[in-house]
Amino acid sequence: MKSNVFLGLLKSKGKNVDWLSDRMIEEGEQVSRSTIYKKLRGVSEFTAPEIKTISKVMELSNDVMLDIFFEELVS
């Protein structure tokens, strides 16, 4: 996950992790601010439903979402 890119995008939209947590809870994803920070630090990973909710509330395109949350696989 590209945490710095994600946080920069969040900030560029005038939002913060508190806002994100609140919006995710409104959408049915029970995730706290501290849990989001742990996931951004790589302690754990965002689940597919969480990524879907984040993409929805932040209005991310599929390309941006894929770029941020998924590392390119090299074979």
mmCIF file of the N, C-alpha and C atoms, coordinates in Angstrom:
data_MODEL
# 
_entry.id   MODEL 
# 
loop_
_atom_site.group_PDB 
_atom_site.id 
_atom_site.type_symbol 
_atom_site.label_atom_id 
_atom_site.label_alt_id 
_atom_site.label_comp_id 
_atom_site.label_asym_id 
_atom_site.label_entity_id 
_atom_site.label_seq_id 
_atom_site.pdbx_PDB_ins_code 
_atom_site.Cartn_x 
_atom_site.Cartn_y 
_atom_site.Cartn_z 
_atom_site.occupancy 
_atom_site.B_iso_or_equiv 
_atom_site.pdbx_formal_charge 
_atom_site.auth_seq_id 
_atom_site.auth_comp_id 
_atom_site.auth_asym_id 
_atom_site.auth_atom_id 
_atom_site.pdbx_PDB_model_num 
ATOM 1   N N  . MET A 1 1  ? 0.832   -1.173  0.000   1.00 0.00 ? 1  MET A N  1 
ATOM 2   C CA . MET A 1 1  ? 0.000   0.000   0.000   1.00 0.00 ? 1  MET A CA 1 
ATOM 3   C C  . MET A 1 1  ? 0.877   1.237   0.000   1.00 0.00 ? 1  MET A C  1 
ATOM 4   N N  . LYS A 1 2  ? 0.452   2.229   -0.757  1.00 0.00 ? 2  LYS A N  1 
ATOM 5   C CA . LYS A 1 2  ? 1.180   3.495   -0.826  1.00 0.00 ? 2  LYS A CA 1 
ATOM 6   C C  . LYS A 1 2  ? 0.537   4.481   0.150   1.00 0.00 ? 2  LYS A C  1 
ATOM 7   N N  . SER A 1 3  ? 0.928   4.381   1.418   1.00 0.00 ? 3  SER A N  1 
ATOM 8   C CA . SER A 1 3  ? 0.323   5.189   2.478   1.00 0.00 ? 3  SER A CA 1 
ATOM 9   C C  . SER A 1 3  ? 0.523   6.678   2.262   1.00 0.00 ? 3  SER A C  1 
ATOM 10  N N  . ASN A 1 4  ? 1.724   7.069   1.836   1.00 0.00 ? 4  ASN A N  1 
ATOM 11  C CA . ASN A 1 4  ? 1.995   8.489   1.639   1.00 0.00 ? 4  ASN A CA 1 
ATOM 12  C C  . ASN A 1 4  ? 1.123   9.073   0.530   1.00 0.00 ? 4  ASN A C  1 
ATOM 13  N N  . VAL A 1 5  ? 0.941   8.315   -0.535  1.00 0.00 ? 5  VAL A N  1 
ATOM 14  C CA . VAL A 1 5  ? 0.082   8.761   -1.633  1.00 0.00 ? 5  VAL A CA 1 
ATOM 15  C C  . VAL A 1 5  ? -1.357  8.892   -1.135  1.00 0.00 ? 5  VAL A C  1 
ATOM 16  N N  . PHE A 1 6  ? -1.797  7.888   -0.386  1.00 0.00 ? 6  PHE A N  1 
ATOM 17  C CA . PHE A 1 6  ? -3.154  7.899   0.144   1.00 0.00 ? 6  PHE A CA 1 
ATOM 18  C C  . PHE A 1 6  ? -3.384  9.107   1.059   1.00 0.00 ? 6  PHE A C  1 
ATOM 19  N N  . LEU A 1 7  ? -2.470  9.338   2.000   1.00 0.00 ? 7  LEU A N  1 
ATOM 20  C CA . LEU A 1 7  ? -2.626  10.458  2.926   1.00 0.00 ? 7  LEU A CA 1 
ATOM 21  C C  . LEU A 1 7  ? -2.558  11.796  2.198   1.00 0.00 ? 7  LEU A C  1 
ATOM 22  N N  . GLY A 1 8  ? -1.708  11.892  1.178   1.00 0.00 ? 8  GLY A N  1 
ATOM 23  C CA . GLY A 1 8  ? -1.640  13.112  0.378   1.00 0.00 ? 8  GLY A CA 1 
ATOM 24  C C  . GLY A 1 8  ? -2.942  13.376  -0.355  1.00 0.00 ? 8  GLY A C  1 
ATOM 25  N N  . LEU A 1 9  ? -3.535  12.332  -0.903  1.00 0.00 ? 9  LEU A N  1 
ATOM 26  C CA . LEU A 1 9  ? -4.811  12.462  -1.599  1.00 0.00 ? 9  LEU A CA 1 
ATOM 27  C C  . LEU A 1 9  ? -5.917  12.866  -0.622  1.00 0.00 ? 9  LEU A C  1 
ATOM 28  N N  . LEU A 1 10 ? -5.923  12.249  0.541   1.00 0.00 ? 10 LEU A N  1 
ATOM 29  C CA . LEU A 1 10 ? -6.906  12.584  1.566   1.00 0.00 ? 10 LEU A CA 1 
ATOM 30  C C  . LEU A 1 10 ? -6.780  14.057  1.952   1.00 0.00 ? 10 LEU A C  1 
ATOM 31  N N  . LYS A 1 11 ? -5.552  14.508  2.164   1.00 0.00 ? 11 LYS A N  1 
ATOM 32  C CA . LYS A 1 11 ? -5.309  15.899  2.547   1.00 0.00 ? 11 LYS A CA 1 
ATOM 33  C C  . LYS A 1 11 ? -5.672  16.856  1.414   1.00 0.00 ? 11 LYS A C  1 
ATOM 34  N N  . SER A 1 12 ? -5.376  16.466  0.170   1.00 0.00 ? 12 SER A N  1 
ATOM 35  C CA . SER A 1 12 ? -5.682  17.335  -0.972  1.00 0.00 ? 12 SER A CA 1 
ATOM 36  C C  . SER A 1 12 ? -7.183  17.553  -1.124  1.00 0.00 ? 12 SER A C  1 
ATOM 37  N N  . LYS A 1 13 ? -7.969  16.599  -0.609  1.00 0.00 ? 13 LYS A N  1 
ATOM 38  C CA . LYS A 1 13 ? -9.423  16.729  -0.644  1.00 0.00 ? 13 LYS A CA 1 
ATOM 39  C C  . LYS A 1 13 ? -9.944  17.493  0.575   1.00 0.00 ? 13 LYS A C  1 
ATOM 40  N N  . GLY A 1 14 ? -9.024  17.957  1.429   1.00 0.00 ? 14 GLY A N  1 
ATOM 41  C CA . GLY A 1 14 ? -9.414  18.698  2.622   1.00 0.00 ? 14 GLY A CA 1 
ATOM 42  C C  . GLY A 1 14 ? -9.984  17.807  3.713   1.00 0.00 ? 14 GLY A C  1 
ATOM 43  N N  . LYS A 1 15 ? -9.619  16.544  3.695   1.00 0.00 ? 15 LYS A N  1 
ATOM 44  C CA . LYS A 1 15 ? -10.141 15.562  4.658   1.00 0.00 ? 15 LYS A CA 1 
ATOM 45  C C  . LYS A 1 15 ? -9.009  15.013  5.510   1.00 0.00 ? 15 LYS A C  1 
ATOM 46  N N  . ASN A 1 16 ? -9.389  14.280  6.568   1.00 0.00 ? 16 ASN A N  1 
ATOM 47  C CA . ASN A 1 16 ? -8.399  13.649  7.431   1.00 0.00 ? 16 ASN A CA 1 
ATOM 48  C C  . ASN A 1 16 ? -8.885  12.260  7.843   1.00 0.00 ? 16 ASN A C  1 
ATOM 49  N N  . VAL A 1 17 ? -8.084  11.561  8.623   1.00 0.00 ? 17 VAL A N  1 
ATOM 50  C CA . VAL A 1 17 ? -8.419  10.193  9.012   1.00 0.00 ? 17 VAL A CA 1 
ATOM 51  C C  . VAL A 1 17 ? -9.676  10.161  9.881   1.00 0.00 ? 17 VAL A C  1 
ATOM 52  N N  . ASP A 1 18 ? -9.891  11.162  10.715  1.00 0.00 ? 18 ASP A N  1 
ATOM 53  C CA . ASP A 1 18 ? -11.124 11.214  11.516  1.00 0.00 ? 18 ASP A CA 1 
ATOM 54  C C  . ASP A 1 18 ? -12.347 11.241  10.599  1.00 0.00 ? 18 ASP A C  1 
ATOM 55  N N  . TRP A 1 19 ? -12.303 12.081  9.571   1.00 0.00 ? 19 TRP A N  1 
ATOM 56  C CA . TRP A 1 19 ? -13.400 12.155  8.608   1.00 0.00 ? 19 TRP A CA 1 
ATOM 57  C C  . TRP A 1 19 ? -13.607 10.805  7.934   1.00 0.00 ? 19 TRP A C  1 
ATOM 58  N N  . LEU A 1 20 ? -12.502 10.173  7.526   1.00 0.00 ? 20 LEU A N  1 
ATOM 59  C CA . LEU A 1 20 ? -12.584 8.893   6.848   1.00 0.00 ? 20 LEU A CA 1 
ATOM 60  C C  . LEU A 1 20 ? -13.216 7.836   7.751   1.00 0.00 ? 20 LEU A C  1 
ATOM 61  N N  . SER A 1 21 ? -12.788 7.791   8.984   1.00 0.00 ? 21 SER A N  1 
ATOM 62  C CA . SER A 1 21 ? -13.350 6.828   9.930   1.00 0.00 ? 21 SER A CA 1 
ATOM 63  C C  . SER A 1 21 ? -14.849 7.058   10.099  1.00 0.00 ? 21 SER A C  1 
ATOM 64  N N  . ASP A 1 22 ? -15.251 8.301   10.278  1.00 0.00 ? 22 ASP A N  1 
ATOM 65  C CA . ASP A 1 22 ? -16.677 8.629   10.424  1.00 0.00 ? 22 ASP A CA 1 
ATOM 66  C C  . ASP A 1 22 ? -17.479 8.201   9.205   1.00 0.00 ? 22 ASP A C  1 
ATOM 67  N N  . ARG A 1 23 ? -16.964 8.494   8.021   1.00 0.00 ? 23 ARG A N  1 
ATOM 68  C CA . ARG A 1 23 ? -17.673 8.128   6.787   1.00 0.00 ? 23 ARG A CA 1 
ATOM 69  C C  . ARG A 1 23 ? -17.747 6.618   6.605   1.00 0.00 ? 23 ARG A C  1 
ATOM 70  N N  . MET A 1 24 ? -16.677 5.913   6.960   1.00 0.00 ? 24 MET A N  1 
ATOM 71  C CA . MET A 1 24 ? -16.688 4.458   6.841   1.00 0.00 ? 24 MET A CA 1 
ATOM 72  C C  . MET A 1 24 ? -17.723 3.849   7.785   1.00 0.00 ? 24 MET A C  1 
ATOM 73  N N  . ILE A 1 25 ? -17.822 4.389   8.995   1.00 0.00 ? 25 ILE A N  1 
ATOM 74  C CA . ILE A 1 25 ? -18.822 3.915   9.958   1.00 0.00 ? 25 ILE A CA 1 
ATOM 75  C C  . ILE A 1 25 ? -20.220 4.164   9.415   1.00 0.00 ? 25 ILE A C  1 
ATOM 76  N N  . GLU A 1 26 ? -20.433 5.340   8.817   1.00 0.00 ? 26 GLU A N  1 
ATOM 77  C CA . GLU A 1 26 ? -21.734 5.644   8.213   1.00 0.00 ? 26 GLU A CA 1 
ATOM 78  C C  . GLU A 1 26 ? -22.084 4.641   7.117   1.00 0.00 ? 26 GLU A C  1 
ATOM 79  N N  . GLU A 1 27 ? -21.071 4.124   6.427   1.00 0.00 ? 27 GLU A N  1 
ATOM 80  C CA . GLU A 1 27 ? -21.281 3.161   5.334   1.00 0.00 ? 27 GLU A CA 1 
ATOM 81  C C  . GLU A 1 27 ? -21.327 1.717   5.831   1.00 0.00 ? 27 GLU A C  1 
ATOM 82  N N  . GLY A 1 28 ? -21.200 1.524   7.148   1.00 0.00 ? 28 GLY A N  1 
ATOM 83  C CA . GLY A 1 28 ? -21.322 0.182   7.713   1.00 0.00 ? 28 GLY A CA 1 
ATOM 84  C C  . GLY A 1 28 ? -20.017 -0.532  8.008   1.00 0.00 ? 28 GLY A C  1 
ATOM 85  N N  . GLU A 1 29 ? -18.881 0.119   7.780   1.00 0.00 ? 29 GLU A N  1 
ATOM 86  C CA . GLU A 1 29 ? -17.574 -0.464  8.089   1.00 0.00 ? 29 GLU A CA 1 
ATOM 87  C C  . GLU A 1 29 ? -17.114 0.083   9.437   1.00 0.00 ? 29 GLU A C  1 
ATOM 88  N N  . GLN A 1 30 ? -17.177 -0.735  10.455  1.00 0.00 ? 30 GLN A N  1 
ATOM 89  C CA . GLN A 1 30 ? -16.818 -0.308  11.806  1.00 0.00 ? 30 GLN A CA 1 
ATOM 90  C C  . GLN A 1 30 ? -15.301 -0.306  11.974  1.00 0.00 ? 30 GLN A C  1 
ATOM 91  N N  . VAL A 1 31 ? -14.695 0.810   11.649  1.00 0.00 ? 31 VAL A N  1 
ATOM 92  C CA . VAL A 1 31 ? -13.239 0.931   11.738  1.00 0.00 ? 31 VAL A CA 1 
ATOM 93  C C  . VAL A 1 31 ? -12.891 2.240   12.450  1.00 0.00 ? 31 VAL A C  1 
ATOM 94  N N  . SER A 1 32 ? -12.040 2.134   13.454  1.00 0.00 ? 32 SER A N  1 
ATOM 95  C CA . SER A 1 32 ? -11.666 3.310   14.237  1.00 0.00 ? 32 SER A CA 1 
ATOM 96  C C  . SER A 1 32 ? -10.511 4.052   13.587  1.00 0.00 ? 32 SER A C  1 
ATOM 97  N N  . ARG A 1 33 ? -10.307 5.245   14.065  1.00 0.00 ? 33 ARG A N  1 
ATOM 98  C CA . ARG A 1 33 ? -9.198  6.072   13.581  1.00 0.00 ? 33 ARG A CA 1 
ATOM 99  C C  . ARG A 1 33 ? -7.874  5.356   13.834  1.00 0.00 ? 33 ARG A C  1 
ATOM 100 N N  . SER A 1 34 ? -7.718  4.780   15.022  1.00 0.00 ? 34 SER A N  1 
ATOM 101 C CA . SER A 1 34 ? -6.456  4.095   15.337  1.00 0.00 ? 34 SER A CA 1 
ATOM 102 C C  . SER A 1 34 ? -6.244  2.869   14.454  1.00 0.00 ? 34 SER A C  1 
ATOM 103 N N  . THR A 1 35 ? -7.313  2.173   14.115  1.00 0.00 ? 35 THR A N  1 
ATOM 104 C CA . THR A 1 35 ? -7.206  1.022   13.221  1.00 0.00 ? 35 THR A CA 1 
ATOM 105 C C  . THR A 1 35 ? -6.756  1.458   11.832  1.00 0.00 ? 35 THR A C  1 
ATOM 106 N N  . ILE A 1 36 ? -7.303  2.577   11.349  1.00 0.00 ? 36 ILE A N  1 
ATOM 107 C CA . ILE A 1 36 ? -6.886  3.095   10.035  1.00 0.00 ? 36 ILE A CA 1 
ATOM 108 C C  . ILE A 1 36 ? -5.404  3.425   10.051  1.00 0.00 ? 36 ILE A C  1 
ATOM 109 N N  . TYR A 1 37 ? -4.940  4.091   11.113  1.00 0.00 ? 37 TYR A N  1 
ATOM 110 C CA . TYR A 1 37 ? -3.509  4.420   11.204  1.00 0.00 ? 37 TYR A CA 1 
ATOM 111 C C  . TYR A 1 37 ? -2.649  3.157   11.233  1.00 0.00 ? 37 TYR A C  1 
ATOM 112 N N  . LYS A 1 38 ? -3.083  2.119   11.951  1.00 0.00 ? 38 LYS A N  1 
ATOM 113 C CA . LYS A 1 38 ? -2.329  0.860   11.981  1.00 0.00 ? 38 LYS A CA 1 
ATOM 114 C C  . LYS A 1 38 ? -2.237  0.259   10.588  1.00 0.00 ? 38 LYS A C  1 
ATOM 115 N N  . LYS A 1 39 ? -3.322  0.318   9.851   1.00 0.00 ? 39 LYS A N  1 
ATOM 116 C CA . LYS A 1 39 ? -3.329  -0.231  8.492   1.00 0.00 ? 39 LYS A CA 1 
ATOM 117 C C  . LYS A 1 39 ? -2.445  0.604   7.570   1.00 0.00 ? 39 LYS A C  1 
ATOM 118 N N  . LEU A 1 40 ? -2.417  1.901   7.770   1.00 0.00 ? 40 LEU A N  1 
ATOM 119 C CA . LEU A 1 40 ? -1.554  2.764   6.965   1.00 0.00 ? 40 LEU A CA 1 
ATOM 120 C C  . LEU A 1 40 ? -0.077  2.522   7.277   1.00 0.00 ? 40 LEU A C  1 
ATOM 121 N N  . ARG A 1 41 ? 0.228   2.133   8.511   1.00 0.00 ? 41 ARG A N  1 
ATOM 122 C CA . ARG A 1 41 ? 1.606   1.828   8.898   1.00 0.00 ? 41 ARG A CA 1 
ATOM 123 C C  . ARG A 1 41 ? 2.025   0.424   8.497   1.00 0.00 ? 41 ARG A C  1 
ATOM 124 N N  . GLY A 1 42 ? 1.071   -0.392  8.037   1.00 0.00 ? 42 GLY A N  1 
ATOM 125 C CA . GLY A 1 42 ? 1.402   -1.737  7.608   1.00 0.00 ? 42 GLY A CA 1 
ATOM 126 C C  . GLY A 1 42 ? 1.307   -2.786  8.699   1.00 0.00 ? 42 GLY A C  1 
ATOM 127 N N  . VAL A 1 43 ? 0.756   -2.423  9.862   1.00 0.00 ? 43 VAL A N  1 
ATOM 128 C CA . VAL A 1 43 ? 0.586   -3.390  10.938  1.00 0.00 ? 43 VAL A CA 1 
ATOM 129 C C  . VAL A 1 43 ? -0.411  -4.464  10.519  1.00 0.00 ? 43 VAL A C  1 
ATOM 130 N N  . SER A 1 44 ? -1.433  -4.051  9.798   1.00 0.00 ? 44 SER A N  1 
ATOM 131 C CA . SER A 1 44 ? -2.401  -4.975  9.205   1.00 0.00 ? 44 SER A CA 1 
ATOM 132 C C  . SER A 1 44 ? -2.810  -4.397  7.857   1.00 0.00 ? 44 SER A C  1 
ATOM 133 N N  . GLU A 1 45 ? -3.655  -5.121  7.141   1.00 0.00 ? 45 GLU A N  1 
ATOM 134 C CA . GLU A 1 45 ? -4.048  -4.678  5.806   1.00 0.00 ? 45 GLU A CA 1 
ATOM 135 C C  . GLU A 1 45 ? -5.536  -4.323  5.768   1.00 0.00 ? 45 GLU A C  1 
ATOM 136 N N  . PHE A 1 46 ? -5.872  -3.425  4.858   1.00 0.00 ? 46 PHE A N  1 
ATOM 137 C CA . PHE A 1 46 ? -7.279  -3.127  4.627   1.00 0.00 ? 46 PHE A CA 1 
ATOM 138 C C  . PHE A 1 46 ? -7.934  -4.334  3.974   1.00 0.00 ? 46 PHE A C  1 
ATOM 139 N N  . THR A 1 47 ? -9.164  -4.624  4.377   1.00 0.00 ? 47 THR A N  1 
ATOM 140 C CA . THR A 1 47 ? -9.916  -5.708  3.754   1.00 0.00 ? 47 THR A CA 1 
ATOM 141 C C  . THR A 1 47 ? -10.524 -5.204  2.450   1.00 0.00 ? 47 THR A C  1 
ATOM 142 N N  . ALA A 1 48 ? -10.955 -6.138  1.613   1.00 0.00 ? 48 ALA A N  1 
ATOM 143 C CA . ALA A 1 48 ? -11.598 -5.756  0.346   1.00 0.00 ? 48 ALA A CA 1 
ATOM 144 C C  . ALA A 1 48 ? -12.829 -4.871  0.584   1.00 0.00 ? 48 ALA A C  1 
ATOM 145 N N  . PRO A 1 49 ? -13.723 -5.215  1.535   1.00 0.00 ? 49 PRO A N  1 
ATOM 146 C CA . PRO A 1 49 ? -14.871 -4.317  1.775   1.00 0.00 ? 49 PRO A CA 1 
ATOM 147 C C  . PRO A 1 49 ? -14.450 -2.924  2.259   1.00 0.00 ? 49 PRO A C  1 
ATOM 148 N N  . GLU A 1 50 ? -13.384 -2.850  3.050   1.00 0.00 ? 50 GLU A N  1 
ATOM 149 C CA . GLU A 1 50 ? -12.893 -1.540  3.509   1.00 0.00 ? 50 GLU A CA 1 
ATOM 150 C C  . GLU A 1 50 ? -12.355 -0.726  2.340   1.00 0.00 ? 50 GLU A C  1 
ATOM 151 N N  . ILE A 1 51 ? -11.612 -1.365  1.453   1.00 0.00 ? 51 ILE A N  1 
ATOM 152 C CA . ILE A 1 51 ? -11.081 -0.670  0.271   1.00 0.00 ? 51 ILE A CA 1 
ATOM 153 C C  . ILE A 1 51 ? -12.229 -0.175  -0.598  1.00 0.00 ? 51 ILE A C  1 
ATOM 154 N N  . LYS A 1 52 ? -13.236 -1.001  -0.768  1.00 0.00 ? 52 LYS A N  1 
ATOM 155 C CA . LYS A 1 52 ? -14.402 -0.608  -1.560  1.00 0.00 ? 52 LYS A CA 1 
ATOM 156 C C  . LYS A 1 52 ? -15.087 0.611   -0.941  1.00 0.00 ? 52 LYS A C  1 
ATOM 157 N N  . THR A 1 53 ? -15.246 0.605   0.375   1.00 0.00 ? 53 THR A N  1 
ATOM 158 C CA . THR A 1 53 ? -15.882 1.732   1.062   1.00 0.00 ? 53 THR A CA 1 
ATOM 159 C C  . THR A 1 53 ? -15.029 2.990   0.970   1.00 0.00 ? 53 THR A C  1 
ATOM 160 N N  . ILE A 1 54 ? -13.736 2.854   1.159   1.00 0.00 ? 54 ILE A N  1 
ATOM 161 C CA . ILE A 1 54 ? -12.830 4.003   1.043   1.00 0.00 ? 54 ILE A CA 1 
ATOM 162 C C  . ILE A 1 54 ? -12.917 4.588   -0.364  1.00 0.00 ? 54 ILE A C  1 
ATOM 163 N N  . SER A 1 55 ? -12.890 3.729   -1.370  1.00 0.00 ? 55 SER A N  1 
ATOM 164 C CA . SER A 1 55 ? -12.978 4.190   -2.756  1.00 0.00 ? 55 SER A CA 1 
ATOM 165 C C  . SER A 1 55 ? -14.279 4.951   -2.995  1.00 0.00 ? 55 SER A C  1 
ATOM 166 N N  . LYS A 1 56 ? -15.351 4.463   -2.411  1.00 0.00 ? 56 LYS A N  1 
ATOM 167 C CA . LYS A 1 56 ? -16.657 5.111   -2.579  1.00 0.00 ? 56 LYS A CA 1 
ATOM 168 C C  . LYS A 1 56 ? -16.691 6.482   -1.903  1.00 0.00 ? 56 LYS A C  1 
ATOM 169 N N  . VAL A 1 57 ? -16.310 6.538   -0.627  1.00 0.00 ? 57 VAL A N  1 
ATOM 170 C CA . VAL A 1 57 ? -16.443 7.804   0.103   1.00 0.00 ? 57 VAL A CA 1 
ATOM 171 C C  . VAL A 1 57 ? -15.428 8.846   -0.362  1.00 0.00 ? 57 VAL A C  1 
ATOM 172 N N  . MET A 1 58 ? -14.279 8.394   -0.881  1.00 0.00 ? 58 MET A N  1 
ATOM 173 C CA . MET A 1 58 ? -13.278 9.331   -1.383  1.00 0.00 ? 58 MET A CA 1 
ATOM 174 C C  . MET A 1 58 ? -13.417 9.579   -2.877  1.00 0.00 ? 58 MET A C  1 
ATOM 175 N N  . GLU A 1 59 ? -14.368 8.886   -3.507  1.00 0.00 ? 59 GLU A N  1 
ATOM 176 C CA . GLU A 1 59 ? -14.617 9.028   -4.940  1.00 0.00 ? 59 GLU A CA 1 
ATOM 177 C C  . GLU A 1 59 ? -13.350 8.762   -5.756  1.00 0.00 ? 59 GLU A C  1 
ATOM 178 N N  . LEU A 1 60 ? -12.715 7.615   -5.471  1.00 0.00 ? 60 LEU A N  1 
ATOM 179 C CA . LEU A 1 60 ? -11.494 7.224   -6.178  1.00 0.00 ? 60 LEU A CA 1 
ATOM 180 C C  . LEU A 1 60 ? -11.862 6.436   -7.429  1.00 0.00 ? 60 LEU A C  1 
ATOM 181 N N  . SER A 1 61 ? -11.154 6.692   -8.497  1.00 0.00 ? 61 SER A N  1 
ATOM 182 C CA . SER A 1 61 ? -11.340 5.877   -9.703  1.00 0.00 ? 61 SER A CA 1 
ATOM 183 C C  . SER A 1 61 ? -10.726 4.503   -9.441  1.00 0.00 ? 61 SER A C  1 
ATOM 184 N N  . ASN A 1 62 ? -11.097 3.541   -10.255 1.00 0.00 ? 62 ASN A N  1 
ATOM 185 C CA . ASN A 1 62 ? -10.520 2.195   -10.103 1.00 0.00 ? 62 ASN A CA 1 
ATOM 186 C C  . ASN A 1 62 ? -9.009  2.220   -10.260 1.00 0.00 ? 62 ASN A C  1 
ATOM 187 N N  . ASP A 1 63 ? -8.518  2.995   -11.221 1.00 0.00 ? 63 ASP A N  1 
ATOM 188 C CA . ASP A 1 63 ? -7.075  3.062   -11.446 1.00 0.00 ? 63 ASP A CA 1 
ATOM 189 C C  . ASP A 1 63 ? -6.339  3.615   -10.229 1.00 0.00 ? 63 ASP A C  1 
ATOM 190 N N  . VAL A 1 64 ? -6.879  4.678   -9.641  1.00 0.00 ? 64 VAL A N  1 
ATOM 191 C CA . VAL A 1 64 ? -6.247  5.278   -8.460  1.00 0.00 ? 64 VAL A CA 1 
ATOM 192 C C  . VAL A 1 64 ? -6.303  4.304   -7.292  1.00 0.00 ? 64 VAL A C  1 
ATOM 193 N N  . MET A 1 65 ? -7.444  3.670   -7.100  1.00 0.00 ? 65 MET A N  1 
ATOM 194 C CA . MET A 1 65 ? -7.608  2.702   -6.021  1.00 0.00 ? 65 MET A CA 1 
ATOM 195 C C  . MET A 1 65 ? -6.602  1.559   -6.160  1.00 0.00 ? 65 MET A C  1 
ATOM 196 N N  . LEU A 1 66 ? -6.484  1.017   -7.359  1.00 0.00 ? 66 LEU A N  1 
ATOM 197 C CA . LEU A 1 66 ? -5.541  -0.072  -7.590  1.00 0.00 ? 66 LEU A CA 1 
ATOM 198 C C  . LEU A 1 66 ? -4.105  0.374   -7.353  1.00 0.00 ? 66 LEU A C  1 
ATOM 199 N N  . ASP A 1 67 ? -3.771  1.572   -7.798  1.00 0.00 ? 67 ASP A N  1 
ATOM 200 C CA . ASP A 1 67 ? -2.421  2.093   -7.624  1.00 0.00 ? 67 ASP A CA 1 
ATOM 201 C C  . ASP A 1 67 ? -2.063  2.258   -6.150  1.00 0.00 ? 67 ASP A C  1 
ATOM 202 N N  . ILE A 1 68 ? -3.006  2.725   -5.355  1.00 0.00 ? 68 ILE A N  1 
ATOM 203 C CA . ILE A 1 68 ? -2.737  2.980   -3.944  1.00 0.00 ? 68 ILE A CA 1 
ATOM 204 C C  . ILE A 1 68 ? -2.695  1.690   -3.125  1.00 0.00 ? 68 ILE A C  1 
ATOM 205 N N  . PHE A 1 69 ? -3.667  0.826   -3.312  1.00 0.00 ? 69 PHE A N  1 
ATOM 206 C CA . PHE A 1 69 ? -3.837  -0.308  -2.412  1.00 0.00 ? 69 PHE A CA 1 
ATOM 207 C C  . PHE A 1 69 ? -3.139  -1.594  -2.832  1.00 0.00 ? 69 PHE A C  1 
ATOM 208 N N  . PHE A 1 70 ? -2.760  -1.709  -4.094  1.00 0.00 ? 70 PHE A N  1 
ATOM 209 C CA . PHE A 1 70 ? -2.190  -2.969  -4.556  1.00 0.00 ? 70 PHE A CA 1 
ATOM 210 C C  . PHE A 1 70 ? -0.834  -2.739  -5.199  1.00 0.00 ? 70 PHE A C  1 
ATOM 211 N N  . GLU A 1 71 ? 0.143   -3.486  -4.704  1.00 0.00 ? 71 GLU A N  1 
ATOM 212 C CA . GLU A 1 71 ? 1.493   -3.414  -5.257  1.00 0.00 ? 71 GLU A CA 1 
ATOM 213 C C  . GLU A 1 71 ? 1.522   -4.143  -6.586  1.00 0.00 ? 71 GLU A C  1 
ATOM 214 N N  . GLU A 1 72 ? 2.310   -3.625  -7.490  1.00 0.00 ? 72 GLU A N  1 
ATOM 215 C CA . GLU A 1 72 ? 2.452   -4.283  -8.791  1.00 0.00 ? 72 GLU A CA 1 
ATOM 216 C C  . GLU A 1 72 ? 3.229   -5.578  -8.610  1.00 0.00 ? 72 GLU A C  1 
ATOM 217 N N  . LEU A 1 73 ? 2.696   -6.637  -9.153  1.00 0.00 ? 73 LEU A N  1 
ATOM 218 C CA . LEU A 1 73 ? 3.368   -7.935  -9.063  1.00 0.00 ? 73 LEU A CA 1 
ATOM 219 C C  . LEU A 1 73 ? 4.343   -8.092  -10.226 1.00 0.00 ? 73 LEU A C  1 
ATOM 220 N N  . VAL A 1 74 ? 5.532   -8.520  -9.932  1.00 0.00 ? 74 VAL A N  1 
ATOM 221 C CA . VAL A 1 74 ? 6.534   -8.743  -10.962 1.00 0.00 ? 74 VAL A CA 1 
ATOM 222 C C  . VAL A 1 74 ? 6.870   -10.226 -10.958 1.00 0.00 ? 74 VAL A C  1 
ATOM 223 N N  . SER A 1 75 ? 6.764   -10.844 -12.126 1.00 0.00 ? 75 SER A N  1 
ATOM 224 C CA . SER A 1 75 ? 7.029   -12.297 -12.170 1.00 0.00 ? 75 SER A CA 1 
ATOM 225 C C  . SER A 1 75 ? 8.414   -12.579 -12.714 1.00 0.00 ? 75 SER A C  1 
# 
